[in-house]
Amino acid sequence: MAQESPKNSAAEIPVTSNGQLEESHEHSFNRDLKRSLPVGLGLSETKITSHGFDSTKEGVVEAGAFPGFSASPKSSVISPTSAAASRLAGQGCDLIIPTGGKAQQKSGPVVLADEVKNPAMEKLELVRKWSLNTYKCTRQIISEKLGRGSRTVDLELEAQIDILRDNKKKYENILKLAQTLSTQLFQMVHTQRQLGDAFADLSLKSLELHEEFGYNADTQKLLAKNGETLLGAINFFIASVNTLVNKTIEDTLLTVKQYESARIEYDAYRTDLEELNLGPRDANTLPKIEQSQQLFQVHKEKYDKMRNDVSIKLKFLEENKVKVLHNQLVLFHNAIAAYFAGNQKQLEQTLKQFHIKLKTPGADAPSWLEEQ
């Protein structure tokens, strides 16, 4: 209602034929205009459109700032005519004039956003697909164990996988025995070192047995030194075999597990497709058969890809295993033979051949300066 008062006041102002105001009504026009304007709207910001009584032409009267008015201007919305609205639009005013004639203030560009998906529905759909796939795979596994279902078998690949698993168990046994040997040898070397120190101490205190205690002290210290060299070779052998068994072979067996899971999924969807093909074909079953055919094709491609990956990994594993074990077995044999033959030079040469560096006792311990 407050927006219509300027228009009504302007409509009652008499104008001449050329659109000019009469001098006798100037004072009453300014008083009515001041009452009708909203609070905070300066007269310099307002344009009033008036219509003559006897003419169809429109006139625009620009009013100056009202004297004595110091309030800060505020935005306001008025209802101009179509001609005045076109002039306002030409001056860049933030007014939008709809066809109904009501003015609305522009609030910025309107962006049409895409339809927002419901996260809860997406999670529910993922859970549904996972449950259906798990059910099919579980049914396939039970059918195979009961001897009712058929399974896809690659005889050559399955034989290689069985050999790999059997070799892994044997390598783990060798690794366990080598670790036991290393522990026992370490204890023996430690005992020989202590025995050599005891003989050396007695050699200094027993003058009549000085030479005898001295010979035994030197022998035990030499055995301890050779034992440390042999211990370094055995520990290197253990580290290499451990990497082969628990990293390289284990990585290949992980790929084998993925291959077996893909095989079970492939057989499960293959069985579903075969059951649907044996049933009737009508308007209800044809979409199901088509969907089952698509899912079967997807899992068939996944199965073929995993089978190819397993074949490649088994091939590279065999080559790497032969190379690694060849070097480690030669090292182990030469080190053991040189130690028990008492050939210290041959034992040291074996370690140099395989680039093995022995750790000096106490080298890992920080000095007293580093501890400060």
CYANA upper distance limits for C-alpha pairs under 8 A (distance plus 0.5 A):
  1 MET  CA      5 SER  CA      7.58
  2 ALA  CA     36 SER  CA      8.32
  2 ALA  CA     38 PRO  CA      8.11
  3 GLN  CA      7 LYS  CA      8.40
  3 GLN  CA     77 VAL  CA      7.76
  3 GLN  CA     78 ILE  CA      6.03
  3 GLN  CA     79 SER  CA      7.29
  4 GLU  CA      8 ASN  CA      6.94
  4 GLU  CA     78 ILE  CA      8.23
  4 GLU  CA     79 SER  CA      7.75
  5 SER  CA      9 SER  CA      6.64
  5 SER  CA     36 SER  CA      6.17
  5 SER  CA     37 LEU  CA      8.47
  6 PRO  CA     10 ALA  CA      6.54
  6 PRO  CA     33 LEU  CA      7.54
  6 PRO  CA     36 SER  CA      5.98
  6 PRO  CA     37 LEU  CA      7.08
  6 PRO  CA     48 ILE  CA      8.19
  7 LYS  CA     11 ALA  CA      6.60
  7 LYS  CA     48 ILE  CA      7.99
  7 LYS  CA     49 THR  CA      8.26
  7 LYS  CA     79 SER  CA      8.23
  7 LYS  CA     80 PRO  CA      8.46
  8 ASN  CA     12 GLU  CA      7.09
  9 SER  CA     13 ILE  CA      7.37
  9 SER  CA     32 ASP  CA      7.37
  9 SER  CA     33 LEU  CA      7.69
  9 SER  CA     36 SER  CA      8.07
 10 ALA  CA     48 ILE  CA      7.31
 10 ALA  CA     49 THR  CA      7.67
 10 ALA  CA     50 SER  CA      6.28
 11 ALA  CA     50 SER  CA      6.19
 11 ALA  CA     51 HIS  CA      7.10
 13 ILE  CA     21 LEU  CA      8.40
 13 ILE  CA     25 HIS  CA      8.39
 13 ILE  CA     29 PHE  CA      7.67
 13 ILE  CA     50 SER  CA      8.33
 14 PRO  CA     21 LEU  CA      7.43
 14 PRO  CA     22 GLU  CA      7.69
 14 PRO  CA     52 GLY  CA      7.87
 14 PRO  CA     53 PHE  CA      8.44
 15 VAL  CA     19 GLY  CA      6.03
 15 VAL  CA     20 GLN  CA      6.18
 15 VAL  CA     21 LEU  CA      5.50
 15 VAL  CA     22 GLU  CA      6.88
 15 VAL  CA     52 GLY  CA      6.81
 16 THR  CA     20 GLN  CA      5.98
 16 THR  CA     21 LEU  CA      6.97
 16 THR  CA     22 GLU  CA      7.50
 16 THR  CA     52 GLY  CA      8.27
 17 SER  CA     52 GLY  CA      8.10
 17 SER  CA     55 SER  CA      8.12
 19 GLY  CA     52 GLY  CA      7.96
 19 GLY  CA     59 GLY  CA      6.48
 21 LEU  CA     25 HIS  CA      8.11
 21 LEU  CA     26 GLU  CA      7.82
 22 GLU  CA     26 GLU  CA      7.35
 25 HIS  CA     29 PHE  CA      6.56
 26 GLU  CA     30 ASN  CA      6.89
 27 HIS  CA     31 ARG  CA      6.95
 28 SER  CA     32 ASP  CA      6.65
 29 PHE  CA     33 LEU  CA      6.46
 30 ASN  CA     34 LYS  CA      6.64
 31 ARG  CA     35 ARG  CA      6.98
 32 ASP  CA     36 SER  CA      6.66
 33 LEU  CA     37 LEU  CA      6.67
 37 LEU  CA     41 LEU  CA      7.25
 38 PRO  CA     76 SER  CA      7.93
 39 VAL  CA     74 LYS  CA      8.39
 40 GLY  CA     71 ALA  CA      6.45
 40 GLY  CA     72 SER  CA      6.68
 40 GLY  CA     73 PRO  CA      5.23
 40 GLY  CA     74 LYS  CA      5.65
 40 GLY  CA     75 SER  CA      8.46
 41 LEU  CA     45 GLU  CA      7.52
 41 LEU  CA     46 THR  CA      8.25
 41 LEU  CA     73 PRO  CA      5.79
 41 LEU  CA     74 LYS  CA      6.39
 41 LEU  CA     75 SER  CA      7.63
 41 LEU  CA     76 SER  CA      7.54
 42 GLY  CA     46 THR  CA      7.49
 42 GLY  CA     65 ALA  CA      6.55
 42 GLY  CA     66 PHE  CA      7.60
 42 GLY  CA     73 PRO  CA      6.76
 43 LEU  CA     63 ALA  CA      6.09
 43 LEU  CA     64 GLY  CA      6.02
 43 LEU  CA     65 ALA  CA      5.27
 43 LEU  CA     66 PHE  CA      6.64
 44 SER  CA     62 GLU  CA      7.73
 44 SER  CA     63 ALA  CA      6.44
 44 SER  CA     64 GLY  CA      5.45
 44 SER  CA     65 ALA  CA      5.52
 46 THR  CA     62 GLU  CA      7.48
 46 THR  CA     63 ALA  CA      7.58
 47 LYS  CA     60 VAL  CA      7.09
 47 LYS  CA     61 VAL  CA      6.84
 47 LYS  CA     62 GLU  CA      6.05
 47 LYS  CA     63 ALA  CA      7.87
 47 LYS  CA     84 ALA  CA      8.28
 48 ILE  CA     60 VAL  CA      6.26
 48 ILE  CA     61 VAL  CA      6.18
 48 ILE  CA     62 GLU  CA      7.50
 48 ILE  CA     80 PRO  CA      8.02
 49 THR  CA     58 GLU  CA      7.35
 49 THR  CA     59 GLY  CA      6.36
 49 THR  CA     60 VAL  CA      5.30
 49 THR  CA     61 VAL  CA      7.23
 49 THR  CA     80 PRO  CA      7.47
 49 THR  CA     81 THR  CA      7.44
 49 THR  CA     84 ALA  CA      7.16
 50 SER  CA     58 GLU  CA      6.68
 50 SER  CA     59 GLY  CA      6.13
 50 SER  CA     60 VAL  CA      7.06
 50 SER  CA     61 VAL  CA      8.37
 51 HIS  CA     55 SER  CA      7.93
 51 HIS  CA     56 THR  CA      7.52
 51 HIS  CA     57 LYS  CA      7.28
 51 HIS  CA     58 GLU  CA      5.80
 51 HIS  CA     59 GLY  CA      7.11
 52 GLY  CA     56 THR  CA      7.22
 52 GLY  CA     57 LYS  CA      7.48
 52 GLY  CA     58 GLU  CA      7.67
 60 VAL  CA     84 ALA  CA      8.23
 65 ALA  CA     69 PHE  CA      8.35
 77 VAL  CA    103 ALA  CA      7.16
 77 VAL  CA    104 GLN  CA      7.89
 77 VAL  CA    105 GLN  CA      7.90
 78 ILE  CA    103 ALA  CA      7.36
 79 SER  CA    101 GLY  CA      7.75
 79 SER  CA    102 LYS  CA      6.86
 79 SER  CA    103 ALA  CA      6.61
 80 PRO  CA     84 ALA  CA      6.27
 80 PRO  CA     85 ALA  CA      6.29
 81 THR  CA     85 ALA  CA      6.42
 81 THR  CA    101 GLY  CA      8.37
 82 SER  CA     86 SER  CA      6.75
 83 ALA  CA     87 ARG  CA      7.06
 84 ALA  CA     88 LEU  CA      6.70
 85 ALA  CA     89 ALA  CA      6.57
 85 ALA  CA     97 ILE  CA      7.81
 86 SER  CA     90 GLY  CA      6.72
 87 ARG  CA     91 GLN  CA      6.96
 88 LEU  CA     92 GLY  CA      7.24
 88 LEU  CA     93 CYS  CA      6.22
 88 LEU  CA     95 LEU  CA      8.47
 89 ALA  CA     93 CYS  CA      6.12
 89 ALA  CA     94 ASP  CA      8.32
 89 ALA  CA     95 LEU  CA      7.80
 94 ASP  CA    105 GLN  CA      6.81
 94 ASP  CA    106 LYS  CA      6.29
 95 LEU  CA    103 ALA  CA      6.93
 95 LEU  CA    104 GLN  CA      6.52
 95 LEU  CA    105 GLN  CA      5.63
 95 LEU  CA    106 LYS  CA      6.55
 96 ILE  CA    103 ALA  CA      6.32
 96 ILE  CA    104 GLN  CA      5.83
 96 ILE  CA    105 GLN  CA      6.71
 96 ILE  CA    106 LYS  CA      6.82
 97 ILE  CA    101 GLY  CA      6.65
 97 ILE  CA    102 LYS  CA      6.70
 97 ILE  CA    103 ALA  CA      5.41
 97 ILE  CA    104 GLN  CA      7.10
 98 PRO  CA    102 LYS  CA      6.74
 98 PRO  CA    103 ALA  CA      7.31
 98 PRO  CA    104 GLN  CA      8.40
117 LYS  CA    122 GLU  CA      8.39
118 ASN  CA    122 GLU  CA      7.02
119 PRO  CA    123 LYS  CA      6.74
120 ALA  CA    124 LEU  CA      6.62
121 MET  CA    125 GLU  CA      6.63
122 GLU  CA    126 LEU  CA      6.78
123 LYS  CA    127 VAL  CA      6.67
124 LEU  CA    128 ARG  CA      6.65
125 GLU  CA    129 LYS  CA      6.75
126 LEU  CA    130 TRP  CA      6.60
127 VAL  CA    131 SER  CA      6.51
128 ARG  CA    132 LEU  CA      6.69
129 LYS  CA    133 ASN  CA      6.64
130 TRP  CA    134 THR  CA      6.54
131 SER  CA    135 TYR  CA      6.58
132 LEU  CA    136 LYS  CA      6.80
133 ASN  CA    137 CYS  CA      6.72
133 ASN  CA    265 GLU  CA      8.31
134 THR  CA    138 THR  CA      6.50
135 TYR  CA    139 ARG  CA      6.61
136 LYS  CA    140 GLN  CA      6.72
136 LYS  CA    265 GLU  CA      8.16
136 LYS  CA    268 ALA  CA      6.30
136 LYS  CA    269 TYR  CA      8.05
137 CYS  CA    141 ILE  CA      6.73
137 CYS  CA    264 ILE  CA      6.67
137 CYS  CA    265 GLU  CA      6.29
137 CYS  CA    268 ALA  CA      6.31
138 THR  CA    142 ILE  CA      6.73
139 ARG  CA    143 SER  CA      6.58
139 ARG  CA    268 ALA  CA      8.28
140 GLN  CA    144 GLU  CA      6.72
140 GLN  CA    149 GLY  CA      7.31
140 GLN  CA    264 ILE  CA      7.43
140 GLN  CA    267 ASP  CA      7.76
140 GLN  CA    268 ALA  CA      5.98
141 ILE  CA    145 LYS  CA      6.79
141 ILE  CA    264 ILE  CA      7.81
142 ILE  CA    146 LEU  CA      6.63
143 SER  CA    147 GLY  CA      6.56
143 SER  CA    148 ARG  CA      5.54
143 SER  CA    149 GLY  CA      5.16
143 SER  CA    150 SER  CA      8.45
144 GLU  CA    148 ARG  CA      6.51
144 GLU  CA    149 GLY  CA      5.36
144 GLU  CA    150 SER  CA      6.98
144 GLU  CA    151 ARG  CA      7.54
150 SER  CA    267 ASP  CA      8.20
151 ARG  CA    264 ILE  CA      8.36
151 ARG  CA    267 ASP  CA      6.66
152 THR  CA    263 ARG  CA      7.70
152 THR  CA    267 ASP  CA      7.29
153 VAL  CA    158 GLU  CA      7.91
154 ASP  CA    158 GLU  CA      6.41
155 LEU  CA    159 ALA  CA      6.66
156 GLU  CA    160 GLN  CA      6.98
157 LEU  CA    161 ILE  CA      6.80
157 LEU  CA    311 SER  CA      7.62
158 GLU  CA    162 ASP  CA      6.75
159 ALA  CA    163 ILE  CA      6.78
160 GLN  CA    164 LEU  CA      6.69
160 GLN  CA    314 LEU  CA      8.25
161 ILE  CA    165 ARG  CA      6.81
161 ILE  CA    256 VAL  CA      8.23
162 ASP  CA    166 ASP  CA      6.73
163 ILE  CA    167 ASN  CA      6.57
164 LEU  CA    168 LYS  CA      6.62
165 ARG  CA    169 LYS  CA      7.04
166 ASP  CA    170 LYS  CA      7.06
167 ASN  CA    171 TYR  CA      6.56
168 LYS  CA    172 GLU  CA      6.59
168 LYS  CA    245 VAL  CA      6.92
168 LYS  CA    249 ILE  CA      7.84
169 LYS  CA    173 ASN  CA      6.87
170 LYS  CA    174 ILE  CA      6.89
171 TYR  CA    175 LEU  CA      6.59
171 TYR  CA    241 VAL  CA      8.19
171 TYR  CA    245 VAL  CA      7.32
172 GLU  CA    176 LYS  CA      6.67
172 GLU  CA    245 VAL  CA      7.45
173 ASN  CA    177 LEU  CA      6.81
174 ILE  CA    178 ALA  CA      6.60
175 LEU  CA    179 GLN  CA      6.71
175 LEU  CA    238 ILE  CA      6.82
175 LEU  CA    241 VAL  CA      7.28
175 LEU  CA    242 ASN  CA      7.38
176 LYS  CA    180 THR  CA      6.86
177 LEU  CA    181 LEU  CA      6.72
178 ALA  CA    182 SER  CA      6.64
178 ALA  CA    234 ILE  CA      7.86
178 ALA  CA    238 ILE  CA      7.09
179 GLN  CA    183 THR  CA      6.74
179 GLN  CA    235 ASN  CA      8.46
179 GLN  CA    238 ILE  CA      7.39
180 THR  CA    184 GLN  CA      6.76
181 LEU  CA    185 LEU  CA      6.48
182 SER  CA    186 PHE  CA      6.55
182 SER  CA    231 LEU  CA      6.88
182 SER  CA    234 ILE  CA      7.08
182 SER  CA    235 ASN  CA      7.45
183 THR  CA    187 GLN  CA      6.90
184 GLN  CA    188 MET  CA      6.72
185 LEU  CA    189 VAL  CA      6.58
185 LEU  CA    227 GLY  CA      7.68
185 LEU  CA    231 LEU  CA      7.39
186 PHE  CA    190 HIS  CA      6.63
186 PHE  CA    227 GLY  CA      8.34
186 PHE  CA    228 GLU  CA      8.18
186 PHE  CA    231 LEU  CA      7.49
187 GLN  CA    191 THR  CA      6.67
188 MET  CA    192 GLN  CA      6.62
189 VAL  CA    193 ARG  CA      6.64
189 VAL  CA    223 LEU  CA      8.06
189 VAL  CA    224 ALA  CA      5.40
189 VAL  CA    225 LYS  CA      8.43
189 VAL  CA    227 GLY  CA      6.29
189 VAL  CA    228 GLU  CA      7.36
190 HIS  CA    194 GLN  CA      6.87
190 HIS  CA    224 ALA  CA      7.81
191 THR  CA    195 LEU  CA      6.58
192 GLN  CA    196 GLY  CA      6.56
192 GLN  CA    220 GLN  CA      5.93
192 GLN  CA    221 LYS  CA      7.34
192 GLN  CA    223 LEU  CA      7.60
192 GLN  CA    224 ALA  CA      6.13
193 ARG  CA    197 ASP  CA      6.85
193 ARG  CA    220 GLN  CA      7.01
193 ARG  CA    221 LYS  CA      6.29
193 ARG  CA    224 ALA  CA      6.17
194 GLN  CA    198 ALA  CA      6.79
195 LEU  CA    199 PHE  CA      6.76
195 LEU  CA    217 ALA  CA      7.83
195 LEU  CA    220 GLN  CA      7.25
196 GLY  CA    200 ALA  CA      6.67
196 GLY  CA    216 ASN  CA      7.47
196 GLY  CA    217 ALA  CA      4.72
196 GLY  CA    218 ASP  CA      7.31
196 GLY  CA    219 THR  CA      8.07
196 GLY  CA    220 GLN  CA      5.44
196 GLY  CA    221 LYS  CA      5.96
197 ASP  CA    201 ASP  CA      6.72
197 ASP  CA    217 ALA  CA      7.17
198 ALA  CA    202 LEU  CA      6.83
198 ALA  CA    217 ALA  CA      8.06
199 PHE  CA    203 SER  CA      6.57
199 PHE  CA    213 PHE  CA      5.67
199 PHE  CA    214 GLY  CA      7.09
199 PHE  CA    216 ASN  CA      6.96
199 PHE  CA    217 ALA  CA      5.37
200 ALA  CA    204 LEU  CA      7.10
200 ALA  CA    213 PHE  CA      6.90
200 ALA  CA    214 GLY  CA      6.36
200 ALA  CA    217 ALA  CA      5.81
201 ASP  CA    205 LYS  CA      7.06
202 LEU  CA    206 SER  CA      6.22
202 LEU  CA    210 HIS  CA      8.03
202 LEU  CA    213 PHE  CA      6.95
203 SER  CA    207 LEU  CA      7.51
203 SER  CA    209 LEU  CA      7.04
203 SER  CA    210 HIS  CA      4.86
203 SER  CA    211 GLU  CA      7.42
203 SER  CA    212 GLU  CA      8.03
203 SER  CA    213 PHE  CA      5.32
203 SER  CA    214 GLY  CA      6.01
204 LEU  CA    210 HIS  CA      6.96
205 LYS  CA    210 HIS  CA      8.27
206 SER  CA    210 HIS  CA      6.16
209 LEU  CA    213 PHE  CA      6.65
210 HIS  CA    214 GLY  CA      6.57
211 GLU  CA    215 TYR  CA      6.69
212 GLU  CA    216 ASN  CA      7.01
213 PHE  CA    217 ALA  CA      6.59
214 GLY  CA    218 ASP  CA      6.73
215 TYR  CA    219 THR  CA      6.75
216 ASN  CA    220 GLN  CA      6.63
217 ALA  CA    221 LYS  CA      6.68
218 ASP  CA    222 LEU  CA      6.60
219 THR  CA    223 LEU  CA      6.66
220 GLN  CA    224 ALA  CA      6.57
221 LYS  CA    225 LYS  CA      6.64
222 LEU  CA    226 ASN  CA      6.71
223 LEU  CA    227 GLY  CA      6.39
224 ALA  CA    228 GLU  CA      6.70
225 LYS  CA    229 THR  CA      6.99
226 ASN  CA    230 LEU  CA      6.71
226 ASN  CA    339 TYR  CA      7.11
226 ASN  CA    344 GLN  CA      7.14
226 ASN  CA    347 LEU  CA      8.27
227 GLY  CA    231 LEU  CA      6.43
227 GLY  CA    339 TYR  CA      7.97
228 GLU  CA    232 GLY  CA      6.73
229 THR  CA    233 ALA  CA      7.07
229 THR  CA    347 LEU  CA      7.78
229 THR  CA    348 GLU  CA      7.69
229 THR  CA    351 LEU  CA      8.41
229 THR  CA    358 LEU  CA      7.50
230 LEU  CA    234 ILE  CA      6.74
230 LEU  CA    335 ALA  CA      6.58
230 LEU  CA    336 ILE  CA      7.51
230 LEU  CA    339 TYR  CA      7.28
230 LEU  CA    347 LEU  CA      7.97
231 LEU  CA    235 ASN  CA      6.57
232 GLY  CA    236 PHE  CA      6.70
232 GLY  CA    356 ILE  CA      8.01
232 GLY  CA    357 LYS  CA      8.32
232 GLY  CA    358 LEU  CA      6.51
233 ALA  CA    237 PHE  CA      6.79
233 ALA  CA    331 LEU  CA      7.70
233 ALA  CA    332 PHE  CA      7.40
233 ALA  CA    335 ALA  CA      7.21
233 ALA  CA    351 LEU  CA      7.22
233 ALA  CA    356 ILE  CA      7.77
234 ILE  CA    238 ILE  CA      6.68
234 ILE  CA    332 PHE  CA      7.14
235 ASN  CA    239 ALA  CA      6.66
236 PHE  CA    240 SER  CA      6.79
236 PHE  CA    356 ILE  CA      8.05
237 PHE  CA    241 VAL  CA      6.73
237 PHE  CA    328 GLN  CA      6.20
237 PHE  CA    329 LEU  CA      8.48
237 PHE  CA    331 LEU  CA      8.10
237 PHE  CA    332 PHE  CA      7.36
238 ILE  CA    242 ASN  CA      6.42
239 ALA  CA    243 THR  CA      6.73
240 SER  CA    244 LEU  CA      6.84
240 SER  CA    324 VAL  CA      8.13
240 SER  CA    328 GLN  CA      7.97
241 VAL  CA    245 VAL  CA      6.59
241 VAL  CA    325 LEU  CA      8.05
241 VAL  CA    328 GLN  CA      8.49
242 ASN  CA    246 ASN  CA      6.22
242 ASN  CA    247 LYS  CA      8.15
243 THR  CA    247 LYS  CA      5.78
243 THR  CA    248 THR  CA      7.11
244 LEU  CA    248 THR  CA      5.49
244 LEU  CA    249 ILE  CA      6.63
244 LEU  CA    321 LYS  CA      7.71
245 VAL  CA    249 ILE  CA      5.72
245 VAL  CA    250 GLU  CA      7.06
246 ASN  CA    250 GLU  CA      5.89
247 LYS  CA    251 ASP  CA      6.38
248 THR  CA    252 THR  CA      7.02
248 THR  CA    317 LEU  CA      7.87
249 ILE  CA    253 LEU  CA      6.73
249 ILE  CA    317 LEU  CA      7.76
250 GLU  CA    254 LEU  CA      6.68
251 ASP  CA    255 THR  CA      7.06
252 THR  CA    256 VAL  CA      6.84
252 THR  CA    310 VAL  CA      7.87
252 THR  CA    313 LYS  CA      6.79
252 THR  CA    314 LEU  CA      7.58
252 THR  CA    317 LEU  CA      8.26
253 LEU  CA    257 LYS  CA      6.75
254 LEU  CA    258 GLN  CA      6.99
255 THR  CA    259 TYR  CA      6.69
255 THR  CA    306 MET  CA      8.23
255 THR  CA    309 ASP  CA      8.16
255 THR  CA    310 VAL  CA      6.83
256 VAL  CA    260 GLU  CA      6.72
256 VAL  CA    310 VAL  CA      6.67
257 LYS  CA    261 SER  CA      6.77
258 GLN  CA    262 ALA  CA      6.71
258 GLN  CA    306 MET  CA      7.73
259 TYR  CA    263 ARG  CA      6.65
259 TYR  CA    303 TYR  CA      7.26
259 TYR  CA    306 MET  CA      5.57
259 TYR  CA    307 ARG  CA      6.64
259 TYR  CA    310 VAL  CA      7.74
260 GLU  CA    264 ILE  CA      6.78
261 SER  CA    265 GLU  CA      6.84
262 ALA  CA    266 TYR  CA      6.56
262 ALA  CA    299 HIS  CA      7.62
262 ALA  CA    302 LYS  CA      7.08
262 ALA  CA    303 TYR  CA      5.63
262 ALA  CA    306 MET  CA      7.76
263 ARG  CA    267 ASP  CA      6.69
263 ARG  CA    303 TYR  CA      6.22
264 ILE  CA    268 ALA  CA      6.58
265 GLU  CA    269 TYR  CA      6.77
265 GLU  CA    299 HIS  CA      7.17
266 TYR  CA    270 ARG  CA      6.50
266 TYR  CA    296 PHE  CA      7.24
266 TYR  CA    299 HIS  CA      5.68
266 TYR  CA    300 LYS  CA      6.21
266 TYR  CA    303 TYR  CA      7.08
267 ASP  CA    271 THR  CA      6.53
268 ALA  CA    272 ASP  CA      6.95
269 TYR  CA    273 LEU  CA      6.70
269 TYR  CA    292 SER  CA      7.74
269 TYR  CA    295 LEU  CA      7.52
269 TYR  CA    296 PHE  CA      5.84
269 TYR  CA    299 HIS  CA      8.16
270 ARG  CA    274 GLU  CA      6.73
270 ARG  CA    296 PHE  CA      6.49
271 THR  CA    275 GLU  CA      6.73
272 ASP  CA    276 LEU  CA      6.79
272 ASP  CA    292 SER  CA      7.77
273 LEU  CA    277 ASN  CA      6.65
273 LEU  CA    289 ILE  CA      7.31
273 LEU  CA    292 SER  CA      6.29
273 LEU  CA    293 GLN  CA      6.99
273 LEU  CA    296 PHE  CA      7.84
274 GLU  CA    278 LEU  CA      6.81
275 GLU  CA    279 GLY  CA      7.08
276 LEU  CA    280 PRO  CA      8.35
276 LEU  CA    285 THR  CA      8.23
276 LEU  CA    288 LYS  CA      8.47
276 LEU  CA    289 ILE  CA      6.70
277 ASN  CA    281 ARG  CA      8.39
277 ASN  CA    289 ILE  CA      7.67
280 PRO  CA    285 THR  CA      7.78
281 ARG  CA    285 THR  CA      6.19
281 ARG  CA    286 LEU  CA      6.52
282 ASP  CA    286 LEU  CA      6.46
283 ALA  CA    287 PRO  CA      7.89
284 ASN  CA    288 LYS  CA      7.83
285 THR  CA    289 ILE  CA      6.63
286 LEU  CA    290 GLU  CA      6.69
287 PRO  CA    291 GLN  CA      6.64
288 LYS  CA    292 SER  CA      6.51
289 ILE  CA    293 GLN  CA      6.53
290 GLU  CA    294 GLN  CA      6.88
291 GLN  CA    295 LEU  CA      6.86
292 SER  CA    296 PHE  CA      6.51
293 GLN  CA    297 GLN  CA      6.69
294 GLN  CA    298 VAL  CA      6.85
295 LEU  CA    299 HIS  CA      6.84
296 PHE  CA    300 LYS  CA      6.49
297 GLN  CA    301 GLU  CA      6.76
298 VAL  CA    302 LYS  CA      6.92
299 HIS  CA    303 TYR  CA      6.54
300 LYS  CA    304 ASP  CA      6.69
301 GLU  CA    305 LYS  CA      6.65
302 LYS  CA    306 MET  CA      6.73
303 TYR  CA    307 ARG  CA      6.63
304 ASP  CA    308 ASN  CA      6.73
305 LYS  CA    309 ASP  CA      6.76
306 MET  CA    310 VAL  CA      6.68
307 ARG  CA    311 SER  CA      6.80
308 ASN  CA    312 ILE  CA      6.83
309 ASP  CA    313 LYS  CA      6.69
310 VAL  CA    314 LEU  CA      6.55
311 SER  CA    315 LYS  CA      6.80
312 ILE  CA    316 PHE  CA      6.90
313 LYS  CA    317 LEU  CA      6.41
314 LEU  CA    318 GLU  CA      6.65
315 LYS  CA    319 GLU  CA      7.08
316 PHE  CA    320 ASN  CA      6.65
317 LEU  CA    321 LYS  CA      6.35
318 GLU  CA    322 VAL  CA      6.74
319 GLU  CA    323 LYS  CA      6.92
320 ASN  CA    324 VAL  CA      6.60
321 LYS  CA    325 LEU  CA      6.42
322 VAL  CA    326 HIS  CA      6.39
323 LYS  CA    327 ASN  CA      7.09
324 VAL  CA    328 GLN  CA      6.79
325 LEU  CA    329 LEU  CA      6.34
326 HIS  CA    330 VAL  CA      6.81
327 ASN  CA    331 LEU  CA      6.74
328 GLN  CA    332 PHE  CA      6.62
329 LEU  CA    333 HIS  CA      6.60
330 VAL  CA    334 ASN  CA      6.64
331 LEU  CA    335 ALA  CA      6.55
331 LEU  CA    350 THR  CA      7.40
331 LEU  CA    351 LEU  CA      8.49
331 LEU  CA    354 PHE  CA      7.90
332 PHE  CA    336 ILE  CA      6.68
333 HIS  CA    337 ALA  CA      6.58
334 ASN  CA    338 ALA  CA      6.53
334 ASN  CA    347 LEU  CA      7.92
334 ASN  CA    350 THR  CA      7.16
335 ALA  CA    339 TYR  CA      6.62
335 ALA  CA    347 LEU  CA      6.10
335 ALA  CA    350 THR  CA      6.91
335 ALA  CA    351 LEU  CA      8.39
336 ILE  CA    340 PHE  CA      6.82
337 ALA  CA    341 ALA  CA      6.54
338 ALA  CA    342 GLY  CA      6.60
338 ALA  CA    343 ASN  CA      5.56
338 ALA  CA    344 GLN  CA      7.39
338 ALA  CA    346 GLN  CA      6.33
338 ALA  CA    347 LEU  CA      5.67
339 TYR  CA    343 ASN  CA      6.71
339 TYR  CA    344 GLN  CA      7.45
339 TYR  CA    347 LEU  CA      6.85
343 ASN  CA    347 LEU  CA      6.82
344 GLN  CA    348 GLU  CA      6.76
345 LYS  CA    349 GLN  CA      6.55
346 GLN  CA    350 THR  CA      6.65
347 LEU  CA    351 LEU  CA      7.17
348 GLU  CA    352 LYS  CA      6.91
349 GLN  CA    353 GLN  CA      6.62
350 THR  CA    354 PHE  CA      7.13
351 LEU  CA    355 HIS  CA      6.56
351 LEU  CA    356 ILE  CA      5.59
351 LEU  CA    357 LYS  CA      7.87
352 LYS  CA    356 ILE  CA      6.54
352 LYS  CA    357 LYS  CA      8.32
359 LYS  CA    363 ALA  CA      7.33
366 PRO  CA    370 GLU  CA      6.45
366 PRO  CA    371 GLU  CA      7.17
367 SER  CA    371 GLU  CA      6.98
368 TRP  CA    372 GLN  CA      7.04
